[in-house]
Amino acid sequence: MKKSDYLLENSNVEAGRRFEALSAIFDKVTFAHCQRLGLSPGWNVWEVGAGGTSVVQWLADRVGSSGTVTATDIDVSWASTAIAGNVAISKHDVVSTPLQEGFFDLVHTRLVLVHVPERQTALQNMIRALRPGGLLLLEDADPALQPMACINESGPPQVLANKLRHAFRHLMASRGVDLAYGRKLPALLREQGLEDVGADCYFPVAEPFCNILEIATVKLIAPQILAANLATKAELDQHISNVASGALDLTTAPLISAWGKKP
């Protein structure tokens, strides 16, 4: 995926707020899965499409000085924050440039593959990078599974929120996003020959950080929404005001986590 194809540019000022909100919502899910999979000191971990520092730093703390964390992204502007010495950060396209084969104990990515049109190639490159017995943890959204911003559409503010969420989905689909990708993860891992495949789903409702995420996302994509005539500026402004009131009980798309072991 070319950087220009990505709807949610990392370099935009609102992207930093999105990273913080996503971390607050989903880090606890990611950390629990990594611990359940046995993440230990001395492991070599590849964090694909890191997009921020919270998961990278947590992984680095868990693998310790005897382990390594390789954090890659197509845009590493987020990497100005100081990170532990056992972390290597590099600009990298998981589709076009495979990393060292058979090296990593754990490869993890979150909310990345759904945005990558060549996601099958990216998945295969991540599996190649695993050592025999290594673990792959994929976490991705399934916007089609629950496409609403407010599942309780109780009034005009909720109706407007859902209108804008549908506009967001439309823009993502136009950029090659697979809106039903999350549900496919377990089957994809089995098709690639991974063993002990499992999966679960996390669906936050009325999580306070969903409000922060929503405002940052709407501000980030507002120019594209306006250019596509999917909403008016007045509607965008009203929605941001509605969200700021804290009365909408917003949701995100369900996050599906799937894992498997390389034979």
C-alpha positions in Angstrom: 0.0 0.0 0.0 1.4 3.4 -1.0 1.4 5.9 1.9 -0.9 8.1 -0.2 -3.6 5.4 -0.3 -4.0 5.4 3.5 -7.0 7.3 4.7 -5.7 7.9 8.3 -2.3 9.4 7.7 0.2 9.0 10.6 1.7 12.4 10.1 -1.5 14.3 10.6 -1.8 16.0 14.0 -5.1 14.1 14.8 -3.3 10.8 14.1 -1.4 11.2 17.4 -4.7 11.6 19.3 -6.1 8.5 17.5 -3.1 6.5 18.5 -3.5 7.5 22.2 -7.2 6.7 22.1 -6.7 3.3 20.4 -4.0 2.5 22.9 -6.4 3.3 25.8 -9.2 1.2 24.3 -7.3 -1.8 22.9 -3.9 -2.2 24.6 -5.3 -4.2 27.5 -6.7 -6.7 24.9 -3.4 -7.0 23.1 -1.3 -7.3 26.3 -3.6 -10.0 27.6 -3.2 -12.1 24.4 0.5 -11.7 24.4 0.8 -12.9 28.0 -1.6 -15.8 27.3 0.6 -16.8 24.4 3.6 -17.0 26.7 5.6 -13.9 25.8 8.8 -14.2 27.8 12.3 -12.6 28.4 14.6 -13.4 25.5 12.0 -13.5 22.8 12.5 -11.7 19.4 9.3 -9.9 18.5 8.2 -8.1 15.3 5.6 -5.4 15.7 4.2 -4.7 12.2 2.7 -1.3 11.5 3.4 -0.1 15.0 1.8 3.3 14.5 2.7 4.4 18.1 4.9 3.5 21.1 2.7 2.0 23.7 2.7 -1.6 22.5 6.3 -1.4 21.4 7.4 -0.2 24.8 5.4 -2.8 26.6 6.8 -5.6 24.5 10.3 -4.3 25.0 9.8 -4.4 28.8 8.5 -8.0 28.7 11.3 -9.4 26.5 14.0 -7.6 28.5 17.6 -7.0 27.5 18.1 -10.5 26.3 15.2 -10.1 23.7 14.5 -7.7 20.9 11.6 -5.9 19.4 11.6 -4.9 15.8 9.0 -2.1 15.2 8.2 -1.3 11.6 5.8 1.1 9.8 5.5 2.8 6.4 5.6 6.1 8.4 7.8 6.2 11.5 7.2 9.9 12.4 5.7 8.6 15.7 9.2 7.2 16.7 10.6 10.4 18.0 9.6 9.4 21.5 12.4 7.7 23.4 12.1 3.9 23.4 14.0 1.1 25.1 17.5 0.1 23.8 16.3 -3.3 22.8 14.0 -1.8 20.1 14.9 -1.4 16.5 12.6 0.9 14.5 12.6 1.0 10.7 10.5 2.3 7.8 9.2 -0.8 6.2 6.5 -2.1 3.8 5.4 -5.5 5.0 4.0 -6.2 1.5 7.1 -5.5 -0.6 10.0 -6.3 1.7 10.0 -9.5 3.8 12.1 -9.4 6.9 14.6 -12.1 8.0 13.0 -15.5 7.6 12.6 -17.9 10.5 13.8 -15.4 13.2 10.9 -14.2 15.3 9.2 -15.9 18.3 6.2 -13.6 18.0 4.9 -11.5 15.2 2.0 -9.1 16.1 0.0 -6.5 14.2 -3.1 -4.6 15.1 -5.5 -2.7 12.9 -3.1 -2.9 9.9 -4.0 -5.6 7.5 -7.6 -4.4 7.1 -6.1 -1.3 5.4 -3.7 -3.2 3.1 -5.1 -4.2 -0.3 -2.3 -6.8 -0.7 -3.0 -8.2 2.8 -2.5 -11.9 1.7 1.1 -11.1 0.7 1.6 -9.3 4.0 0.3 -12.2 6.0 2.6 -14.6 4.2 5.6 -12.4 4.8 4.8 -12.3 8.5 4.5 -16.1 8.6 7.9 -16.5 6.8 9.5 -14.4 9.4 8.4 -16.7 12.2 10.8 -19.4 13.5 9.3 -23.0 13.7 7.0 -22.9 16.7 6.8 -19.2 16.5 3.5 -17.4 17.2 1.4 -15.0 15.0 -1.1 -12.7 16.7 -3.3 -10.8 14.3 -5.8 -8.2 15.6 -8.1 -6.4 13.2 -11.4 -4.7 12.9 -14.6 -6.0 11.2 -16.5 -2.8 10.5 -19.2 -4.7 8.5 -20.0 -6.9 11.5 -21.2 -3.8 13.4 -21.2 -0.7 11.2 -22.9 1.8 13.6 -21.4 4.5 15.8 -24.4 4.3 18.1 -26.1 1.0 18.5 -28.9 2.7 20.4 -30.1 5.1 17.7 -32.4 7.0 20.0 -32.5 10.4 18.5 -31.1 12.9 16.0 -27.6 13.0 17.4 -27.3 9.2 17.2 -28.8 9.2 13.7 -26.2 11.8 12.6 -23.4 9.8 14.2 -24.4 6.7 12.3 -24.6 8.7 9.0 -21.0 9.9 9.5 -19.9 6.4 10.4 -21.3 5.1 7.2 -19.5 7.9 5.3 -16.3 6.7 7.0 -16.9 3.1 5.9 -17.6 4.3 2.4 -14.2 6.1 2.3 -12.4 3.1 3.7 -13.9 0.8 1.1 -12.9 3.2 -1.7 -9.3 2.8 -0.4 -9.3 -1.0 -0.6 -10.3 -1.7 3.0 -11.9 -5.1 3.5 -14.8 -4.2 5.8 -15.4 -7.8 6.7 -11.8 -8.8 7.2 -11.7 -9.4 10.9 -14.1 -12.4 10.9 -11.8 -14.1 8.3 -8.7 -14.2 10.4 -9.0 -17.7 12.0 -9.7 -19.3 8.6 -6.8 -17.5 7.0 -4.4 -18.7 9.6 -5.5 -22.3 9.2 -5.2 -21.9 5.4 -1.6 -20.8 5.8 -0.9 -24.0 7.8 -0.7 -22.6 11.3 -1.6 -24.8 14.2 -3.5 -24.3 17.5 -5.5 -21.5 15.9 -7.9 -19.6 18.2 -9.7 -16.3 18.2 -11.9 -13.9 20.2 -13.6 -10.6 19.9 -13.6 -7.3 21.9 -16.4 -4.8 21.3 -16.3 -1.7 23.5 -19.6 0.2 24.1 -19.6 3.6 25.9 -15.9 3.5 26.4 -14.9 7.1 27.3 -11.9 7.0 24.9 -14.2 6.2 22.0 -15.3 9.8 22.2 -11.7 11.0 21.8 -11.1 8.6 19.0 -14.3 9.7 17.2 -13.5 13.4 17.3 -9.9 12.8 16.1 -11.1 10.6 13.3 -13.8 12.9 12.1 -11.4 15.9 12.1 -8.8 13.7 10.3 -11.1 12.6 7.5 -13.3 15.7 7.3 -11.7 17.0 4.0 -12.4 13.7 2.3 -16.0 13.5 3.6 -16.6 17.1 2.3 -14.9 16.4 -1.0 -17.1 13.3 -1.5 -20.3 15.2 -0.6 -21.0 12.6 2.1 -21.9 15.3 4.7 -21.8 19.1 5.2 -19.5 21.1 7.4 -22.5 22.0 9.6 -23.2 18.3 10.2 -19.5 17.6 11.0 -19.4 20.5 13.5 -22.7 19.4 15.1 -21.5 15.8 15.4 -18.3 16.9 17.1 -20.3 19.0 19.5 -22.6 16.1 20.2 -19.7 13.7 20.9 -18.1 16.3 23.2 -21.2 16.3 25.3 -20.5 12.7 26.3 -24.1 11.5 25.8 -23.8 9.4 22.7 -22.5 6.0 24.0 -20.3 5.5 21.0 -18.8 2.2 19.9 -16.0 1.1 17.6 -15.9 -1.7 15.1 -15.4 -5.0 16.9 -11.7 -6.0 17.2 -11.1 -9.6 16.4 -7.9 -11.2 17.6 -6.7 -14.5 16.1 -3.5 -16.4 16.8 -1.7 -19.5 15.6 1.6 -21.4 15.8 4.0 -22.0 12.9 4.7 -25.8 12.6 
